[in-house]
Amino acid sequence: MLVLSRKINESIIIGDSIEVTIVEVNGRNVKIGIDAPKDVSVHRKEVYEAIKEENIQATKKENLVSLVDFFKLQNK
């Protein structure tokens, strides 16, 4: 893990297109601004983990409808 020190209004650059700026520091809380291309998803880690888990659950066999069953439902 790379650890950097930054002050308010200072930034770091990730790759060629992502900029992370320190917006505010209040005690132990730090607000950051993230400027990234629209095709790059940016989530808090806990949200990202929840999305991953939901995707895993959605792909489990018992949650999938076979194509045959799908077409049967469509033709009713």
C-alpha positions as CSV (number, residue, x, y, z in Angstrom):
1,M,0.0,0.0,0.0
2,L,1.3,3.4,-0.9
3,V,0.7,6.0,1.8
4,L,0.8,9.7,0.9
5,S,0.4,12.9,2.9
6,R,-1.8,15.6,1.3
7,K,-3.2,18.9,2.5
8,I,-6.5,20.5,1.6
9,N,-6.9,21.2,-2.1
10,E,-3.9,18.9,-2.9
11,S,-4.4,15.9,-5.2
12,I,-3.1,12.6,-6.3
13,I,-3.4,11.2,-9.8
14,I,-4.2,7.6,-10.5
15,G,-3.3,6.4,-14.0
16,D,-3.9,9.1,-16.6
17,S,-7.5,9.9,-15.8
18,I,-8.4,9.7,-12.1
19,E,-7.7,12.6,-9.8
20,V,-8.3,12.4,-6.0
21,T,-8.4,15.7,-4.2
22,I,-8.5,16.4,-0.4
23,V,-11.5,18.7,0.0
24,E,-11.9,19.0,3.8
25,V,-10.3,17.6,7.0
26,N,-12.4,17.7,10.2
27,G,-10.8,15.9,13.1
28,R,-10.5,12.2,12.0
29,N,-12.8,12.7,9.0
30,V,-11.5,13.5,5.6
31,K,-13.6,14.5,2.6
32,I,-12.2,13.6,-0.8
33,G,-13.3,14.5,-4.3
34,I,-12.8,12.0,-7.1
35,D,-12.7,13.1,-10.7
36,A,-12.9,10.0,-12.9
37,P,-14.2,9.1,-16.4
38,K,-17.9,8.1,-16.5
39,D,-17.0,4.6,-17.5
40,V,-15.0,4.1,-14.2
41,S,-17.2,3.0,-11.2
42,V,-16.4,4.7,-7.9
43,H,-17.9,3.2,-4.8
44,R,-17.3,3.2,-1.1
45,K,-15.7,-0.1,-0.2
46,E,-18.7,-1.4,1.8
47,V,-21.0,-0.6,-1.2
48,Y,-18.7,-2.3,-3.6
49,E,-18.6,-5.4,-1.4
50,A,-22.4,-5.5,-1.2
51,I,-22.7,-5.2,-5.0
52,K,-20.2,-8.0,-5.4
53,E,-22.1,-10.3,-3.0
54,E,-25.4,-9.5,-4.6
55,N,-24.0,-10.4,-8.0
56,I,-22.7,-13.7,-6.6
57,Q,-26.1,-14.5,-5.1
58,A,-27.8,-13.6,-8.4
59,T,-25.7,-16.1,-10.3
60,K,-26.2,-19.1,-8.0
61,K,-28.0,-22.0,-9.7
62,E,-31.2,-21.8,-7.6
63,N,-31.6,-18.1,-8.7
64,L,-31.3,-18.7,-12.4
65,V,-34.1,-19.4,-14.7
66,S,-33.3,-21.7,-17.6
67,L,-33.8,-20.3,-21.1
68,V,-36.5,-23.0,-21.6
69,D,-38.4,-21.9,-18.5
70,F,-38.0,-18.3,-19.6
71,F,-39.5,-18.9,-23.0
72,K,-42.3,-21.0,-21.4
73,L,-43.2,-18.0,-19.2
74,Q,-43.0,-15.7,-22.1
75,N,-45.4,-17.8,-24.3
76,K,-48.1,-18.1,-21.6
